Amino acid sequence: MSTTINTTPAITGKPLAGKVAFIHGGSRGIGAATARRLARDGATVAIGYAASAIAAEALVEDIKASGGNAIALKADATDAAALTRAIDGVADRFGRLDILVNSAGVLALAPLDQFTLEDFDRTVAVNIRSVFVATQAAARHMKEGGRIINIGSTNAQRMPFAGGAPYAMSKSALVGLVKGLARDLGPRGITVNNVAPGPVDTDMNPEAGDFAAVMHGLMAIPRHGKADEIAGMVAYLAGPDAAFVTGADLLIDGGFAA
């Protein structure tokens, strides 16, 4: 039996009250910060994870302890059928799906002559293919006002060091994808956008990492971003104030690409 959420923003003062969000790759880093932020803004949050079950369940408990609503479910980005089932299951359980955040991503760096086809194929599978699969599944359940938000990268516009060509390619592909999907889904009142972070302090790219000083030297604001800052832009795109924003690739990179 599905559970329909009846809370409205007018009653709670929370901009996403009554909404249901699926966060693909939501157990760590930017995805986890986004889950907390959307839950704080009133959304019921479903956190999809591939292998980090412990982290995902801990995040759910953290959100619930703060007064939010959340569940966690396994949804491997490389398994199209499993990812689709997870999204369908969330829509069936709650009676709706309003927001999809595609946050799952992988980063493989190597010189061209050492970059394996296995790493190339995995980059494409997670960073591009899974975004299309999740979007296709989620759009079937969305009504007017739906929001699809991808976590892209400033590296789609600027890749200033060697070894990152496949990663840059994968994030560039999202720019074209959102422009096309914005046309497909705009007539239904569904927006599709990218959030394109620069260096952000996560396990994938820690501020204390070996390349931090080099990256900061390329930026107008010489520091790593915080996951909560990225989540703030996602929350804006998910909310009512962004109803006229679609097909956009929005940089939040401290001037990395400036």
C-alpha angles and dihedrals in degrees: 000000000000123000116223119203113221102181114120130204090237090064101040102032088228114126095218099040111140092021127119120213131192114202111198106208093012105147100086145021118353092357093056092046089050091050091053093047096048090046090050088052089055106265124134103236129211111196114207117201137174105203108343098091094148093050092046094051091046089052091051091053091047092052092047091049088056092053098263134123121242144150132188127218136173114254115161110208092217094055108075094187094050093046091050092048091051093052092044089049093054092050091048094046097050100028094240147037120213108162134038120188115189102204102146112115145151131208122206120175126188140132113276095253091051100042108112125222088232090061091044092051092047091050090054093043096052104029099041115008096047091050090056092045093049093045092049091050096044095046090061089065101038125102130192109314094036118149129208115186127180127198102229127164142244084237087079085073102029130024103173100177138051125262099041103089098114092047092049089047092052093052092044088055090060090059091059092040095056093047091055095041091049087061092046096049104028094087087059092053093251118134125211122196145157126230106205113199127191121212109337126186102250135123088269093056112011120194088232091055127122095256098046097100092049092050093046089054089061095051134087088217102041102215142077117269122243122244089234090059091056090046089055091060091046089052090052092053090046093052136079095262091067098055091118096047115096138140090026132141103205117197119216098169111123089253095304091142096035 
